[in-house]
Amino acid sequence: MTAMSQRRGPPTIRFDATLCTIDKWIILRLPEKASGKLPSRGQVAVQGTINGHGFQTVLEPDGYFGHWMRIDGKLQQTAALSSGDTATLEIESLKDWPEPNEPQDLETALAAAPQKIQDLWKAITPMARWEWVRWVNATQNPDTRNRRVEVSISKMQSGKRRPCCFDLSACTDPTLSKNGRLIESA
């Protein structure tokens, strides 16, 4: 009997995709076949390479049961990418999610909140924290945003670990979506 090597972790997904511009952002929309291999129609934490350069990110849902990712300036420069370029990617989903960047208003509210809420925030998973951040960020209306920060604190005060009534497969970036769907590129 010969020993077989066992692959650890999720399978690597390989694909080519063309970068495009929506609003002022350069994004990459995953091909349907590649997106279909991911474990969720919602956000998915991944690591991989783009044109051979390593990266780690959280893929966003596009509202069509697919995914997209923003190509930030650093990755554009490192991988020599521009809108219209076709890139080769290899990605695999991550079990351990990176920490989200808390928006200043939510961060301030959490810092001023009772210790019970601060403890809950630390106790929930990074994935759950991403959901709270995503829900707060899903509007451009300042009044709605302020209300979402207040509601977040209130819900956590009552022990809620995640925002409710929130379509996790919708595209929620208000500058890149309409009616929960990623808008087409310019």
N, C-alpha and C positions, 0 to 999 in steps of 0.2 A: 504494500500500500504506500502510495506517495503522498506526502503532505501537500495540500493545496493552500496557497496563500489566500486568506480571506480579506476582502476589501472592507475597510472600516469607514463608516460615515456614509453620507448620501452620495449618489452617483454624480459624476461630473456631467454637466450639460454644456455641449459645444454648439456654437452657432455664429453666424455672421449677421450683422444688423447695421443699418444706415442711420447715422445721426441726423437729427433735424432740429429746427428752431421753432419753439412756440413761445410767443411773447418775447422775452429777452433771454430765455434759457435754451441751452443746447441739451437735448434729451436723446435717449436711445429707447425705442420701443422694442421689446422682445418679440421675436416671431411667435406666432400662435403655438407652433409645435414645441418650442423651447419653454414658453410660459406654461404650457400644459403639463410639463414634467415637474413643475414646482409643487410643493406640498400644500399650498393654500392659494385661493383666489384673492386673498387679502395681502397685506404686507408680508414680505419674506426677507429675512436677513440672509445675505449671501456674502461669500468671498470668492475671489477669482482673479482672472487676468483679462485685460483688454489690450489687444495687440502686444501681449507678452508682459504688460505692466500690471503689478498686483494692485488690488483694491478690495475694500470691504464697504458694503452699503446695505441699506434696506430698500428693496424694490417696492415701488408703489403700485397699487392696482390701477388699471386704466378704466374701469367701469364697463369693460367689454369682456370680462373674465380673463384678461391678460395683465401684463405688467410693463412698467417703464422705469427708467432711472435717469436722474439728472446727472449730467457730466459737468462737474464743477471745473473751475478754471485751472486748478492744480492738476487734475487728471487730464484735462485737455492738453496742457503743456507737457506733462510727463509722457503721455502716449502720442503726442503730436497729432491731435484730433481737431477737426473743424466740422461744422455743420455740412452735411452732404457726403462726408467720408463714410466708407463702410469699414467697420471694425470686426475683428475676430475675438470672440469671448469664450472663456471657459469659466463656468460658475458652479458652485455647489452651495446648497442651503446650509445655514448654520443653526445649530441647536441653541447656542448661547448668543443672545442678541447684544449688540453694542448699546451703550447708553444713548438716549436721545438728547439733543440739544434743547433744553427747556427754554421756551420763550420768556423774555424778561418779566412780563406781567404775571405769568403763572409762577415763575421762580420767586418773585416778590411775595405773591399771595401765599405760597407754601411756606416761605420763611417766616411770615407773620402769623401763620396758622397755629392752633394749639398743638402741643407735642403729639397728641394722639394721631393727628393727620400727618405730621412729619414722619412718625413711626410707620404709619400705613404706607406712605409713599416709598419709604426705604424697603418695606417688606414685600411690596408687589414686584412682579417680574419686570425686567426691562421692556419686554413686549407690551405689558399692560401700561407702563409709563409712555411708550410710543403712542398707544391708543389715546391716552389723555391729551398728549401734546398735539396729536393729529386732529382731534376733535376741536380743541381750542383754536388751532391754526386754520380750520376749514371755513373761515369767513373773512371777508374784507371789511365788513361793517363794524366800526369800533364799538358801538353799543352792544351788538350781538356778541362780540368777542369778550367785552367786559362781563356780560351776563354769563358767558360760558365759563369764565374763570371763577366767578362767584358760585355757579352751580357745581363746578368741579369740587371746590372746597366743601360745599354743603353735602354733596354725595359722599365724599370721603369721610366727612364727619359722621355720617350715618353708616359707615362701614363698607360702602361700595368700592370695589377694587377696579372697576372698569366703567367707562361711560356706557349708558344703555341707549337703545334705540338708534344705533349708529351703524350704517351699512358699511361693513369692513371691506367689501369688494368695490366700493365706489372710489372714484378719483376725487380727492378732497382738496387738492391744491387750488385755491380760488383763482389764481392767475392762469392756471393751465386747464381748467375744467369748466364744463357747463352741464348742469343737470346731472352731476355725478359721473360724467364721462370726459376722458381726456380729449381736448379739442384737437382738430387736425393741424398739422404744421403749416407754417406760412409759406 
